[in-house]
Amino acid sequence: MKTTQTKSLILKSFLLSISLSLAVLFLLLSLPPKSPSSSSSSTTTITTTTTPVTQHSDLRIRPGYSSYDLYIKKQLDKTLNPKLREIWTTRDWKRKVEVFGKFFDELRVKKLLFYDSKALCIGARVGQEVAALKGIGVNDSVGIDLVPYPPLVIKGDFHKQPFDNESFDFEFSNVFDHALYPDKFIGEIERTLKPGGICVLHVAISRRSDKYSANDLFSIGPLKEMFKDSEIVHVRKVDGFGLDTEVVFRKKKKKKQSSS
């Protein structure tokens, strides 16, 4: 009799444990799946793009840059190319210095550039533009580029120039098409240009730029919009080493506050 009661008790306990296990399992299955915590940085990969959304219909940013470092790397692929650097400093040197010299001398005749101007060449590579300025008598001239080329070119990123506000009387660039952030490129020019100072850009409009370009410009309209503190002086066609248009801006002078 005792044996029968003991077996019955064991069987009841076993059935009870199975029932409880099934209930817990059913409850777990009915719960919604837990999503990963948003605060966990080790398991979350965030992909960002540095390509700006431009509001200018005639200015298009080229895709393909997932980070600013990749953009810089691609620009350095050209700047540090040993074959190109050899060409720039030998075969191309005299020809480009002469052509730039003619451009700058014409600007001097038009009183847009002076012998005592403090001048900056943006994206100057090995400094042919700087040598041309010095060659026509504008001795206080310097260039910036990602890779320095002393004594003509110092290191600097044109998206964030390494100069104080209102440092220059004259700024020249033929690398606008290499700017990933055109607004910053122009904003830095206006920041470092003195009131009344001149900016000269050589750009490609009728033809497309090279494979290292970060943007494509289809009219001078976007330039007019982005130069917020400057007024246009003139626009003319040029033959500037693959660039076809010269656009000149003058930074507006500060209005004098009337004394009451």
Buried (B, 14 or more C-beta within 10 A) or exposed (E): EEEEEEEEEEEEEEEEEEEEEEEEEEEEEEEEEEEEEEEEEEEEEEEEEBBEEBEBEBBEBBEEBEEBEEBBEBBEEBBEEEEBBEEBBEEBBEEBBEBBBEBBBBBBEEEBBBEEBBBBBBBBBBBBBBBBBBBBBBEBBBBBBBEBBEEBBBEBBBBEBEBEEBBBBBBBBBBBBBBBBBBBBBBBBBBBBBEEBBBBBBBBBEEEBEEBBBBBBBEBEBBBBBBEBBEEBEEEEBEBEEBBBBBBBBBBEEEEEEEE
